[in-house]
């Protein structure tokens, strides 16, 4: 397994001259780099403007030379220093995907009950309390009591604050197995 594959996000390593050095598996899948012949003129996956933005900015949007799908991509860039050169690591973010919160992970991290973990995960995925109550056939009073407990255990006091906190844990399913 490639070191970049252990990052858990789609990642592309770019040298300081703007040449793509390496893609991890998630990046290859996301931008379908295997469908592009980089030896041909114009066969590079990213536009020159994207590469320039990655080299000069820490955040931005990604434009592909040959988009295969209607996908909105953004990036976060990180500097990586190696003995022989300086690189920029571009983490790709697919803005069309909505990562799913993992209720068992939230239960463990915040000491939530199973019901509280399911509630927190559902809220982080944009589901309203009323929809959750209907789906689970429980009263709004029950959900409000569980929500108050979730707030206490997570150190939050409002739903937007809770959702922002939980968004940090929503990508767990993308992280590869480190035992391999």
LUMMI-120961 format. One line per 4 residues: for each residue x, y, z of N, C-alpha, C, O. Coordinates in pm, 1 decimal, padded with zeros to 6 digits, always signed. Layout:
residues N
X,Y,Z,X,Y,Z,X,Y,Z,X,Y,Z  ...
END
This chain:
residues 180
+00084.6,-00118.8,+00000.0,+00000.0,+00000.0,+00000.0,+00088.8,+00124.8,+00000.0,+00186.3,+00133.4,+00074.8  +00053.6,+00219.6,-00084.1,+00120.2,+00347.1,-00099.9,+00097.9,+00433.2,+00025.2,-00010.2,+00429.2,+00084.0  +00198.1,+00510.0,+00065.9,+00185.7,+00595.2,+00184.6,+00070.6,+00694.9,+00168.7,-00001.3,+00720.9,+00265.1  +00052.3,+00750.3,+00050.5,-00058.1,+00844.2,+00028.4,-00194.5,+00778.3,+00046.9,-00291.6,+00845.5,+00081.7
-00202.4,+00646.5,+00023.8,-00329.5,+00577.3,+00044.2,-00368.3,+00571.3,+00191.1,-00485.8,+00552.9,+00222.9  -00274.1,+00586.1,+00279.1,-00302.5,+00581.6,+00423.1,-00359.8,+00712.3,+00477.2,-00400.2,+00718.8,+00593.3  -00363.5,+00815.9,+00394.5,-00414.4,+00946.0,+00437.4,-00564.0,+00941.8,+00463.6,-00612.8,+01009.3,+00554.2  -00636.9,+00864.0,+00386.3,-00781.4,+00855.3,+00406.0,-00859.3,+00956.9,+00325.0,-00981.8,+00963.6,+00335.6
-00790.8,+01035.6,+00244.8,-00853.8,+01132.7,+00155.9,-00790.4,+01119.9,+00018.4,-00679.5,+01068.2,+00004.6  -00860.9,+01166.7,-00082.2,-00801.8,+01171.3,-00215.5,-00687.1,+01270.8,-00210.5,-00706.1,+01386.1,-00171.7  -00567.4,+01226.4,-00249.8,-00448.7,+01310.5,-00235.7,-00362.3,+01303.4,-00361.0,-00348.4,+01198.8,-00424.4  -00304.7,+01419.5,-00394.5,-00215.4,+01431.1,-00509.1,-00091.2,+01505.4,-00461.9,-00101.9,+01610.7,-00399.1
+00025.5,+01451.6,-00491.6,+00151.4,+01514.5,-00455.3,+00205.0,+01590.0,-00575.6,+00219.0,+01533.5,-00684.0  +00234.9,+01717.8,-00556.1,+00281.5,+01805.3,-00664.0,+00415.2,+01865.6,-00622.5,+00430.4,+01910.9,-00509.1  +00512.9,+01866.3,-00714.8,+00641.7,+01927.4,-00679.6,+00632.1,+02078.6,-00696.5,+00533.4,+02129.5,-00749.7  +00733.9,+02149.4,-00651.5,+00727.4,+02296.3,-00651.4,+00726.9,+02356.6,-00791.3,+00697.6,+02475.1,-00807.5
+00758.8,+02277.0,-00891.9,+00753.9,+02322.9,-01030.8,+00615.8,+02301.0,-01092.5,+00591.9,+02340.1,-01206.8  +00524.8,+02238.5,-01017.1,+00389.2,+02218.4,-01065.8,+00366.7,+02086.5,-01136.5,+00265.4,+02069.6,-01204.3  +00459.1,+01992.7,-01122.4,+00443.5,+01861.2,-01183.8,+00378.3,+01765.3,-01084.8,+00417.1,+01758.7,-00968.1  +00280.2,+01692.1,-01132.2,+00216.7,+01591.1,-01048.1,+00313.5,+01475.7,-01032.4,+00358.5,+01417.0,-01130.8
+00345.3,+01443.6,-00906.7,+00440.3,+01337.5,-00875.6,+00368.7,+01205.5,-00852.0,+00413.3,+01100.2,-00897.8  +00257.0,+01212.3,-00779.8,+00188.5,+01088.3,-00742.4,+00042.7,+01115.0,-00707.6,+00008.3,+01221.5,-00656.3  -00042.3,+01016.8,-00736.1,-00183.1,+01016.8,-00698.3,-00204.6,+00898.2,-00605.8,-00143.2,+00793.4,-00625.2  -00291.3,+00912.6,-00504.6,-00329.2,+00792.5,-00431.0,-00451.1,+00729.5,-00497.8,-00508.0,+00785.6,-00591.4
-00490.0,+00613.5,-00448.9,-00599.5,+00538.0,-00509.5,-00729.8,+00617.4,-00510.5,-00801.0,+00617.7,-00611.0  -00762.0,+00685.2,-00399.3,-00886.9,+00762.6,-00393.7,-00886.3,+00876.2,-00495.2,-00989.1,+00903.6,-00557.1  -00772.5,+00942.8,-00513.6,-00762.5,+01051.0,-00612.0,-00779.2,+00995.0,-00753.0,-00847.4,+01054.7,-00836.3  -00717.2,+00881.1,-00779.2,-00729.8,+00818.7,-00911.6,-00876.4,+00788.6,-00942.1,-00923.2,+00811.5,-01053.6
-00947.8,+00737.6,-00842.9,-01088.6,+00705.6,-00862.7,-01172.0,+00832.3,-00880.2,-01261.4,+00837.2,-00964.7  -01142.9,+00933.4,-00801.1,-01221.6,+01055.8,-00802.9,-01208.7,+01130.8,-00934.9,-01308.7,+01177.4,-00989.4  -01087.9,+01142.7,-00986.3,-01069.5,+01219.8,-01109.7,-01047.4,+01130.9,-01231.0,-01023.3,+01179.9,-01341.3  -01055.7,+01000.1,-01210.2,-01041.3,+00901.5,-01317.4,-00912.3,+00924.0,-01395.3,-00911.6,+00927.7,-01518.3
-00803.7,+00939.0,-01321.1,-00674.2,+00968.0,-01381.9,-00626.5,+00854.5,-01472.1,-00548.8,+00878.8,-01564.4  -00670.3,+00733.4,-01448.4,-00627.5,+00621.0,-01532.1,-00683.9,+00630.3,-01673.0,-00633.5,+00564.2,-01763.8  -00788.2,+00711.7,-01693.2,-00846.4,+00730.3,-01825.9,-00773.3,+00836.4,-01907.6,-00806.0,+00858.6,-02024.2  -00673.9,+00902.6,-01846.3,-00603.5,+01013.0,-01910.7,-00464.0,+00967.0,-01951.8,-00392.0,+00907.3,-01871.7
-00426.6,+00993.9,-02073.5,-00292.7,+00961.3,-02121.7,-00204.9,+01084.9,-02102.4,-00207.3,+01177.2,-02183.9  -00127.0,+01085.7,-01993.5,-00045.3,+01201.6,-01958.9,+00068.4,+01223.4,-02058.6,+00129.2,+01330.5,-02058.5  +00099.1,+01125.0,-02143.7,+00206.4,+01141.5,-02241.5,+00160.1,+01224.3,-02361.3,+00243.1,+01276.3,-02435.8  +00030.1,+01236.9,-02380.5,-00024.1,+01315.1,-02491.6,-00032.3,+01462.5,-02453.1,-00046.9,+01496.0,-02335.6
-00022.6,+01549.9,-02552.6,-00039.4,+01692.7,-02527.9,-00178.3,+01715.2,-02468.7,-00277.4,+01662.2,-02518.8  -00184.3,+01792.2,-02364.5,-00312.1,+01819.1,-02299.4,-00362.3,+01701.7,-02217.8,-00478.1,+01700.5,-02176.2  -00276.0,+01601.6,-02193.8,-00316.7,+01482.8,-02121.5,-00302.9,+01493.9,-01971.7,-00312.0,+01393.5,-01900.9  -00281.4,+01612.4,-01922.9,-00269.0,+01631.7,-01778.3,-00407.9,+01640.5,-01716.6,-00500.5,+01691.8,-01779.4
-00423.1,+01590.9,-01594.4,-00557.5,+01589.9,-01535.7,-00608.2,+01727.2,-01492.0,-00727.9,+01754.1,-01501.4  -00518.9,+01814.6,-01444.4,-00561.1,+01943.7,-01390.1,-00528.4,+02057.2,-01486.3,-00430.5,+02050.7,-01560.7  -00611.1,+02160.9,-01484.0,-00580.6,+02279.0,-01563.6,-00458.9,+02348.4,-01503.3,-00427.7,+02331.0,-01385.5  -00391.4,+02426.4,-01585.3,-00276.6,+02503.2,-01537.1,-00316.4,+02597.0,-01424.6,-00239.6,+02619.3,-01331.0
-00436.4,+02651.7,-01434.0,-00483.9,+02742.7,-01329.4,-00500.3,+02669.1,-01196.0,-00467.0,+02722.9,-01090.4  -00551.6,+02546.4,-01201.3,-00565.3,+02467.8,-01078.4,-00429.0,+02445.0,-01015.3,-00411.5,+02465.1,-00895.1  -00332.6,+02403.2,-01096.2,-00197.5,+02378.0,-01043.0,-00140.3,+02505.8,-00982.3,-00083.3,+02502.0,-00873.2  -00154.6,+02618.5,-01051.4,-00103.1,+02745.5,-00999.0,-00171.1,+02779.7,-00866.6,-00105.6,+02824.8,-00772.7
-00302.6,+02758.1,-00859.1,-00375.1,+02784.9,-00734.2,-00325.0,+02695.7,-00621.1,-00308.6,+02741.5,-00508.0  -00300.9,+02568.8,-00651.4,-00252.3,+02476.6,-00548.5,-00115.3,+02520.8,-00497.7,-00085.9,+02508.9,-00378.8  -00031.9,+02571.6,-00587.8,+00102.5,+02614.0,-00549.2,+00103.3,+02744.7,-00470.7,+00197.7,+02771.5,-00396.4  -00000.4,+02826.0,-00486.3,-00000.2,+02957.7,-00421.1,-00105.8,+02974.7,-00312.5,-00094.8,+03064.9,-00229.4
-00206.4,+02890.6,-00312.1,-00315.6,+02904.0,-00215.9,-00328.4,+02777.3,-00132.4,-00286.0,+02669.6,-00174.4  -00386.8,+02790.7,-00014.9,-00407.6,+02674.5,+00071.7,-00542.8,+02607.6,+00047.1,-00561.0,+02490.4,+00080.4  -00638.3,+02681.9,-00011.4,-00771.9,+02629.8,-00039.6,-00816.7,+02682.5,-00174.6,-00774.6,+02790.1,-00216.9  -00901.1,+02607.7,-00241.5,-00954.1,+02654.7,-00368.4,-01038.2,+02549.8,-00436.3,-01068.8,+02444.9,-00379.6
-01074.9,+02580.4,-00559.1,-01153.8,+02485.7,-00637.5,-01063.6,+02417.7,-00739.4,-00955.7,+02467.2,-00772.0  -01109.5,+02304.0,-00788.7,-01032.1,+02223.8,-00882.5,-01103.5,+02221.7,-01016.4,-01223.5,+02195.2,-01024.1  -01028.1,+02249.9,-01121.6,-01080.8,+02236.2,-01257.4,-00999.5,+02127.6,-01326.5,-00876.5,+02129.0,-01322.5  -01068.8,+02034.1,-01389.5,-01002.8,+01925.5,-01460.4,-00997.2,+01957.4,-01609.0,-01088.9,+02018.3,-01664.1
-00888.9,+01915.7,-01673.1,-00875.0,+01935.3,-01817.8,-00982.3,+01858.9,-01894.9,-01038.3,+01910.0,-01992.0  -01010.2,+01737.2,-01851.4,-01104.7,+01649.8,-01921.7,-01205.4,+01593.0,-01821.8,-01198.3,+01475.0,-01787.5  -01298.8,+01675.7,-01775.0,-01394.8,+01624.0,-01676.5,-01479.8,+01512.3,-01735.8,-01531.0,+01522.9,-01847.2  -01493.3,+01404.3,-01657.8,-01572.7,+01290.9,-01703.8,-01710.8,+01290.2,-01640.0,-01798.7,+01215.2,-01682.5
-01730.1,+01372.4,-01539.4,-01857.6,+01378.4,-01469.5,-01882.0,+01521.6,-01426.4,-01790.4,+01603.9,-01425.5  -02004.3,+01550.3,-01391.1,-02036.1,+01682.2,-01337.4,-02009.8,+01677.0,-01186.8,-02100.4,+01651.3,-01107.5  -01887.3,+01701.1,-01149.9,-01846.6,+01689.0,-01011.2,-01780.7,+01818.4,-00967.7,-01695.7,+01872.0,-01038.9  -01818.7,+01868.6,-00852.7,-01756.3,+01989.0,-00797.1,-01649.4,+01946.0,-00698.8,-01677.0,+01878.0,-00599.9
-01525.6,+01987.1,-00727.9,-01413.1,+01951.8,-00642.0,-01349.7,+02076.8,-00583.9,-01342.4,+02181.2,-00648.8  -01304.7,+02063.9,-00461.5,-01226.9,+02168.8,-00395.8,-01098.4,+02103.3,-00347.1,-01085.4,+01981.0,-00350.5  -01003.3,+02185.1,-00301.6,-00880.2,+02128.5,-00247.8,-00837.4,+02201.3,-00121.8,-00872.6,+02316.8,-00097.9  -00760.7,+02129.4,-00043.1,-00685.6,+02186.8,+00067.3,-00541.8,+02147.1,+00041.6,-00513.6,+02030.5,+00013.6
-00450.8,+02242.1,+00050.6,-00310.4,+02214.3,+00021.3,-00228.5,+02216.4,+00149.8,-00253.0,+02296.8,+00239.8  -00131.4,+02126.8,+00156.5,-00039.8,+02118.1,+00269.8,+00102.1,+02111.5,+00215.8,+00127.3,+02043.7,+00116.3  +00194.2,+02180.6,+00279.9,+00334.1,+02173.8,+00239.5,+00398.5,+02050.4,+00300.2,+00376.0,+02016.8,+00416.5  +00479.3,+01983.7,+00218.4,+00551.3,+01864.3,+00262.1,+00697.5,+01884.7,+00225.0,+00730.2,+01902.1,+00107.6
+00784.8,+01882.6,+00323.8,+00927.6,+01898.6,+00298.5,+00993.7,+01761.7,+00301.0,+00971.8,+01682.0,+00392.2  +01074.1,+01736.2,+00200.1,+01151.9,+01613.1,+00193.2,+01298.2,+01653.9,+00180.8,+01328.9,+01770.1,+00154.1  +01386.7,+01559.5,+00200.1,+01529.2,+01589.3,+00196.9,+01572.5,+01649.9,+00063.8,+01661.9,+01734.4,+00059.9  +01508.9,+01606.9,-00045.6,+01553.0,+01650.0,-00177.4,+01468.3,+01759.7,-00240.0,+01511.6,+01819.7,-00338.4
+01351.1,+01788.3,-00188.2,+01263.8,+01885.2,-00252.8,+01150.9,+01925.3,-00159.0,+01134.3,+01868.2,-00051.3  +01074.3,+02023.7,-00201.6,+00954.5,+02066.1,-00131.2,+00835.7,+02032.3,-00219.9,+00839.2,+02053.7,-00341.0  +00731.6,+01979.7,-00159.1,+00614.1,+01937.6,-00233.0,+00491.7,+02004.4,-00175.0,+00494.0,+02057.6,-00064.0  +00384.5,+02000.7,-00252.4,+00255.1,+02046.7,-00206.0,+00162.1,+01926.8,-00216.4,+00148.7,+01867.1,-00323.1
+00098.4,+01892.0,-00106.1,+00002.7,+01782.9,-00103.7,-00135.5,+01843.9,-00121.7,-00179.2,+01926.3,-00041.4  -00203.9,+01802.6,-00228.1,-00337.4,+01852.7,-00256.7,-00438.1,+01746.9,-00213.3,-00444.4,+01638.6,-00271.4  -00516.6,+01778.8,-00111.1,-00624.2,+01691.2,-00067.1,-00750.0,+01732.8,-00141.8,-00793.7,+01847.5,-00132.2  -00807.5,+01640.0,-00215.7,-00925.9,+01668.7,-00296.5,-01052.3,+01645.0,-00214.5,-01063.0,+01547.2,-00140.5
-01146.4,+01735.3,-00229.2,-01272.8,+01727.0,-00157.7,-01384.9,+01727.6,-00260.0,-01400.2,+01823.9,-00335.2  -01462.9,+01621.3,-00263.3,-01575.9,+01611.5,-00355.3,-01695.3,+01680.3,-00289.7,-01753.8,+01627.6,-00195.1  -01731.0,+01797.4,-00340.3,-01838.8,+01876.0,-00280.3,-01976.8,+01819.1,-00309.8,-02076.1,+01864.5,-00252.9  -01983.8,+01719.6,-00398.7,-02113.2,+01658.8,-00429.4,-02146.8,+01544.6,-00334.1,-02260.7,+01498.2,-00330.4
-02049.0,+01499.4,-00257.6,-02072.4,+01390.2,-00162.8,-02104.8,+01444.8,-00025.3,-02055.6,+01550.0,+00015.3  -02187.7,+01371.6,+00044.5,-02220.0,+01405.1,+00182.8,-02175.1,+01289.7,+00269.7,-02241.6,+01186.3,+00275.3  -02060.6,+01306.8,+00339.0,-02012.6,+01195.6,+00420.5,-02112.5,+01158.7,+00529.8,-02178.9,+01244.9,+00587.4  -02121.1,+01031.2,+00556.3,-02212.8,+00982.0,+00658.3,-02141.3,+00971.2,+00792.8,-02031.8,+00915.5,+00801.8
-02203.1,+01024.1,+00895.3,-02147.8,+01010.1,+01029.1,-02166.1,+00865.7,+01074.0,-02266.3,+00801.7,+01042.1  -02072.1,+00817.4,+01145.6,-02075.1,+00679.8,+01193.8,-02121.4,+00679.9,+01339.3,-02046.4,+00719.0,+01428.8  -02244.3,+00636.4,+01362.4,-02301.8,+00638.9,+01497.1,-02215.2,+00564.9,+01599.4,-02193.3,+00618.4,+01708.1  -02164.5,+00443.2,+01569.7,-02080.8,+00375.5,+01670.1,-01954.4,+00454.7,+01706.4,-01911.2,+00453.7,+01821.7
-01895.8,+00522.7,+01608.0,-01777.2,+00604.3,+01638.1,-01814.7,+00720.8,+01729.1,-01742.3,+00751.9,+01823.7  -01928.1,+00785.4,+01700.5,-01972.4,+00897.1,+01784.0,-02004.9,+00849.6,+01925.4,-01976.5,+00919.3,+02022.8  -02064.3,+00731.1,+01936.4,-02094.6,+00674.0,+02068.6,-01967.0,+00657.0,+02148.7,-01961.1,+00693.4,+02266.2  -01865.4,+00601.7,+02085.3,-01739.1,+00575.3,+02155.8,-01665.9,+00704.5,+02192.0,-01617.8,+00719.7,+02304.3
-01657.8,+00796.8,+02097.2,-01583.4,+00921.5,+02118.8,-01647.1,+01006.9,+02227.3,-01576.7,+01064.2,+02310.4  -01781.0,+01016.0,+02227.3,-01850.0,+01106.7,+02318.9,-01926.6,+01035.4,+02430.4,-02001.9,+01099.3,+02503.8  -01908.5,+00904.3,+02443.8,-01979.7,+00825.2,+02545.6,-02131.2,+00839.4,+02532.8,-02201.8,+00855.8,+02632.2  -02179.4,+00832.8,+02409.8,-02323.4,+00841.7,+02384.2,-02385.6,+00703.1,+02393.6,-02318.6,+00602.2,+02371.7
-02512.6,+00699.6,+02426.0,-02586.0,+00573.1,+02417.7,-02608.6,+00543.2,+02268.9,-02584.0,+00628.7,+02183.8  -02654.7,+00423.2,+02238.4,-02681.5,+00387.9,+02098.8,-02786.6,+00480.6,+02038.2,-02772.0,+00524.9,+01924.3  -02891.7,+00509.9,+02113.6,-02997.3,+00598.5,+02064.0,-02943.5,+00740.1,+02041.7,-02977.9,+00804.7,+01942.7  -02860.1,+00787.7,+02132.7,-02801.1,+00921.0,+02117.7,-02706.5,+00924.6,+01997.5,-02703.2,+01023.1,+01923.8
-02630.6,+00818.2,+01978.2,-02539.1,+00811.8,+01863.7,-02614.1,+00815.2,+01732.1,-02574.2,+00885.5,+01639.3  -02724.3,+00738.7,+01723.3,-02806.2,+00739.8,+01600.9,-02866.6,+00878.1,+01577.4,-02872.9,+00925.1,+01463.8  -02911.4,+00943.4,+01686.1,-02968.3,+01077.4,+01674.8,-02862.4,+01176.2,+01625.4,-02887.5,+01253.6,+01533.1  -02745.6,+01173.2,+01686.5,-02637.9,+01264.7,+01647.0,-02597.8,+01242.5,+01501.4,-02578.4,+01338.5,+01426.8
-02585.6,+01116.2,+01461.0,-02549.4,+01085.3,+01321.8,-02656.5,+01136.0,+01225.7,-02624.2,+01193.2,+01121.6  -02782.8,+01115.7,+01259.7,-02891.8,+01160.8,+01172.6,-02891.8,+01313.2,+01160.5,-02909.5,+01366.7,+01051.1  -02872.1,+01383.2,+01272.4,-02867.8,+01529.6,+01268.4,-02749.9,+01578.6,+01185.5,-02762.2,+01675.7,+01110.8  -02636.3,+01512.0,+01198.3,-02518.4,+01554.6,+01122.5,-02536.4,+01531.4,+00973.1,-02466.4,+01591.4,+00891.5
-02630.3,+01444.4,+00937.6,-02659.6,+01418.7,+00796.7,-02774.2,+01504.9,+00745.1,-02823.3,+01483.4,+00634.3  -02817.4,+01603.4,+00826.1,-02917.3,+01699.4,+00779.6,-03060.8,+01655.6,+00796.0,-03150.0,+01716.8,+00737.1  -03086.6,+01552.2,+00873.7,-03223.5,+01504.2,+00894.2,-03284.5,+01580.8,+01011.9,-03221.7,+01594.8,+01116.9  -03404.7,+01628.9,+00994.0,-03469.9,+01708.8,+01098.3,-03518.0,+01621.6,+01213.3,-03538.9,+01501.3,+01197.7
-03535.1,+01684.7,+01329.1,-03588.0,+01612.9,+01445.6,-03725.2,+01553.4,+01415.1,-03754.0,+01440.2,+01453.7  -03808.5,+01628.6,+01346.8,-03943.2,+01579.6,+01315.9,-03936.9,+01454.2,+01228.5,-04012.6,+01359.7,+01250.8  -03848.5,+01452.4,+01130.5,-03834.4,+01334.2,+01043.9,-03781.0,+01215.3,+01122.5,-03824.4,+01102.0,+01101.7  -03687.8,+01240.8,+01211.8,-03631.5,+01133.1,+01294.2,-03740.8,+01074.9,+01383.9,-03750.8,+00953.2,+01399.5
-03822.9,+01162.9,+01442.9,-03932.1,+01117.5,+01531.0,-04029.7,+01029.0,+01453.3,-04071.0,+00923.7,+01501.9  -04066.0,+01072.0,+01333.0,-04158.7,+00992.0,+01251.5,-04096.8,+00857.4,+01215.4,-04161.7,+00753.6,+01228.6  -03973.8,+00858.7,+01170.8,-03908.0,+00735.8,+01127.4,-03892.1,+00636.1,+01241.8,-03911.3,+00516.0,+01223.0  -03856.9,+00685.9,+01360.5,-03833.6,+00596.8,+01474.7,-03956.9,+00573.5,+01559.4,-03955.3,+00494.6,+01654.0
-04063.8,+00643.3,+01524.2,-04189.4,+00630.0,+01598.7,-04169.6,+00659.7,+01748.0,-04212.2,+00584.3,+01835.5  -04102.5,+00774.0,+01772.7,-04084.2,+00822.3,+01909.7,-04134.3,+00965.7,+01916.2,-04149.3,+01032.2,+01813.7  -04159.8,+01012.0,+02036.6,-04212.6,+01147.5,+02051.9,-04099.9,+01250.8,+02039.2,-03982.1,+01220.9,+02058.5  -04140.9,+01371.8,+02006.3,-04044.5,+01482.5,+02001.1,-03984.4,+01506.4,+02139.0,-03867.7,+01543.7,+02150.1
-04063.0,+01485.1,+02243.8,-04012.4,+01504.1,+02380.2,-03897.1,+01407.3,+02408.2,-03797.3,+01444.9,+02469.6  -03911.4,+01282.9,+02362.9,-03804.2,+01183.9,+02380.9,-03678.2,+01228.2,+02307.6,-03568.2,+01221.9,+02362.6  -03694.4,+01272.9,+02183.4,-03578.1,+01317.3,+02105.9,-03514.4,+01440.7,+02167.0,-03391.9,+01452.8,+02168.9  -03595.9,+01532.1,+02216.6,-03540.0,+01653.1,+02279.4,-03459.8,+01617.0,+02404.3,-03356.6,+01678.0,+02432.2
-03507.4,+01518.1,+02478.8,-03434.2,+01473.3,+02598.3,-03301.0,+01409.8,+02556.0,-03197.2,+01436.3,+02616.7  -03304.5,+01326.3,+02452.0,-03180.3,+01265.9,+02402.3,-03086.1,+01373.4,+02348.6,-02965.0,+01366.2,+02369.1  -03141.7,+01472.2,+02280.2,-03060.2,+01579.3,+02224.6,-02993.4,+01660.1,+02335.6,-02877.2,+01698.4,+02322.9  -03065.5,+01686.0,+02443.5,-03007.0,+01758.3,+02557.2,-02888.4,+01679.3,+02613.2,-02786.1,+01737.6,+02649.1
-02902.2,+01547.5,+02620.4,-02792.6,+01462.8,+02667.5,-02674.4,+01466.7,+02570.9,-02559.0,+01471.3,+02613.5  -02703.5,+01464.8,+02440.3,-02597.2,+01473.6,+02338.9,-02523.7,+01607.0,+02352.4,-02400.8,+01611.2,+02347.6  -02598.7,+01715.2,+02369.2,-02536.1,+01846.2,+02388.6,-02442.0,+01843.5,+02509.0,-02328.7,+01891.1,+02500.7  -02488.5,+01788.2,+02620.0,-02407.9,+01784.4,+02742.2,-02279.7,+01702.6,+02721.2,-02171.6,+01743.3,+02763.9
-02292.7,+01589.5,+02656.4,-02177.7,+01499.9,+02637.9,-02077.7,+01551.8,+02534.7,-01959.2,+01518.8,+02540.5  -02125.5,+01632.9,+02440.3,-02035.6,+01685.0,+02336.3,-01986.6,+01826.3,+02366.4,-01901.6,+01879.6,+02295.1  -02040.2,+01886.1,+02471.5,-01999.7,+02022.7,+02506.2,-02055.0,+02126.6,+02409.8,-01995.8,+02233.0,+02392.1  -02168.0,+02096.1,+02347.9,-02232.0,+02190.1,+02256.1,-02365.3,+02234.0,+02315.4,-02412.0,+02176.6,+02413.9
-02426.9,+02336.5,+02255.1,-02555.1,+02382.6,+02309.0,-02660.6,+02408.6,+02202.3,-02776.3,+02435.1,+02235.2  -02622.3,+02401.4,+02074.3,-02717.6,+02423.1,+01965.9,-02690.4,+02322.0,+01855.0,-02579.1,+02271.2,+01841.6  -02793.8,+02293.5,+01775.5,-02778.2,+02194.2,+01668.9,-02670.2,+02232.1,+01567.0,-02591.8,+02145.1,+01529.2  -02662.1,+02357.8,+01520.6,-02555.9,+02390.6,+01424.7,-02415.7,+02368.9,+01482.8,-02324.6,+02325.6,+01412.3
-02399.8,+02399.0,+01609.9,-02271.1,+02377.5,+01676.9,-02239.6,+02227.5,+01685.0,-02125.6,+02186.3,+01663.9  -02340.1,+02147.6,+01715.3,-02324.1,+02002.4,+01720.4,-02287.0,+01948.1,+01582.6,-02194.2,+01868.2,+01570.0  -02359.0,+01991.1,+01479.9,-02333.0,+01943.0,+01343.5,-02191.4,+01980.7,+01300.0,-02122.7,+01899.9,+01237.5  -02147.0,+02102.1,+01332.2,-02010.8,+02144.1,+01296.8,-01907.5,+02055.9,+01366.7,-01807.2,+02018.2,+01306.0
-01930.8,+02023.2,+01491.9,-01839.3,+01934.8,+01565.1,-01837.7,+01795.5,+01502.9,-01731.3,+01737.6,+01481.2  -01954.8,+01742.9,+01474.7,-01964.3,+01607.0,+01421.7,-01909.7,+01595.2,+01279.1,-01868.7,+01487.0,+01237.0  -01909.0,+01706.1,+01204.9,-01856.5,+01703.5,+01068.2,-01710.1,+01659.7,+01066.1,-01662.6,+01607.6,+00965.2  -01640.1,+01680.0,+01174.0,-01499.0,+01638.8,+01181.4,-01483.0,+01487.5,+01183.9,-01374.9,+01436.4,+01154.8
-01588.1,+01415.9,+01217.9,-01580.5,+01270.8,+01232.3,-01654.5,+01196.4,+01122.1,-01665.8,+01074.0,+01128.0  -01704.5,+01266.6,+01022.6,-01790.1,+01205.1,+00921.4,-01715.2,+01128.6,+00814.2,-01778.4,+01055.3,+00738.3  -01585.7,+01141.5,+00804.1,-01513.3,+01076.2,+00696.5,-01454.2,+00943.3,+00738.9,-01373.3,+00885.7,+00666.1  -01492.4,+00894.4,+00853.6,-01432.4,+00771.9,+00906.0,-01440.3,+00655.6,+00808.2,-01348.8,+00573.3,+00803.5
-01546.4,+00646.9,+00730.8,-01561.7,+00533.8,+00640.6,-01463.2,+00538.0,+00523.5,-01446.6,+00437.9,+00453.9  -01397.7,+00652.1,+00500.7,-01302.3,+00663.6,+00390.4,-01161.5,+00622.8,+00431.3,-01075.0,+00606.8,+00345.2  -01136.8,+00605.9,+00560.1,-01002.8,+00576.8,+00606.0,-00972.4,+00428.6,+00584.9,-01047.6,+00342.6,+00630.6  -00861.7,+00398.5,+00515.4,-00831.2,+00258.3,+00486.8,-00790.5,+00182.8,+00611.5,-00754.0,+00242.3,+00712.9
-00797.2,+00052.8,+00603.1,-00761.2,-00034.7,+00713.4,-00609.4,-00034.8,+00730.0,-00537.4,-00071.0,+00637.0  -00560.5,+00004.7,+00845.5,-00417.0,+00013.0,+00868.9,-00354.3,-00121.2,+00898.9,-00231.9,-00132.3,+00906.3  -00436.1,-00223.0,+00916.2,-00381.8,-00355.1,+00946.0,-00325.2,-00422.5,+00820.5,-00250.0,-00519.4,+00830.0  -00361.8,-00370.5,+00703.5,-00315.3,-00432.4,+00578.9,-00175.8,-00388.7,+00543.0,-00122.0,-00431.7,+00441.0
END
